[in-house]
Structure formats: structure tokens, C-alpha cells
Amino acid sequence: QVQLVEAGGGLVQPGGSLRLSCAASGRPFRLYAMFWYRQAPGKQRELVAAITSGGSTDYADSVKGRFIISRDNAKNTVYLQMNSLKPEDTAVYYCKQLDNWGQGTQVTVSS
């Protein structure tokens, strides 16, 4: 079955950086687009970043210039490098492939 396992969340100060990872299994990873979403308390889940099978990327306006999505097909892993973090980036971050979701990883940006 398909499994998506996120890692890398934690507590970071404003202006800091974190790198999230999502290890995928169950499908030929290289063939599928991958997505990062986030959900803050009391808010709807929102798309943060996407990367196609060919490596093209897209970002929500709120994270453009600060976040970078990348993939390593040899490791079946997608990454989200998050720089210049702000308190409003605090959320549970999820990776997604087709209709499958990971369990999420908490990111808290606070001094």
C-alpha cells in the first residue's frame, strides 16, 4: 500500500530554517507529482508547494521566495526547505501524492 512519512518538523525561532522530508512507498515515485500542504489551527488545509514528475515547481504566494520544494527520485523522497520562517508559518505540514496523505509533521515558529 501507499505510505507517506513526513519528518523534520519542530520548534524554530522567527527567521530560522527547517527542512521537511517525506518518504514515499507503494508507487513508482518518479512518475508522480508531489505536494506539500499545511493546516494551521482553525484554518483550512492549504497547498504550499508542488513539484511535478519532471521537476517543475509552484508555490503559494505566501511562501514564494522563502520555501523550496525538491525531490530525490533515487530516495523516493520529497523535501521542503523552509527559510525565513514566520510565526504565520506555524501549522501541521502534510505531503500528498494523488489521493494519499502523510500523517503530518508539526512546525512551530515562535520566539
PyMOL commands that set and color helices and strands:
alter all, ss='L'
color gray80, all
select helices_A, chain A and resi 29-31+87-89
alter helices_A, ss='H'
color red, helices_A
select strands_A, chain A and resi 3-7+10-12+18-25+34-39+46-51+57-59+67-72+77-82+91-97+100-101+105-109
alter strands_A, ss='S'
color yellow, strands_A
deselect
rebuild
show_as cartoon
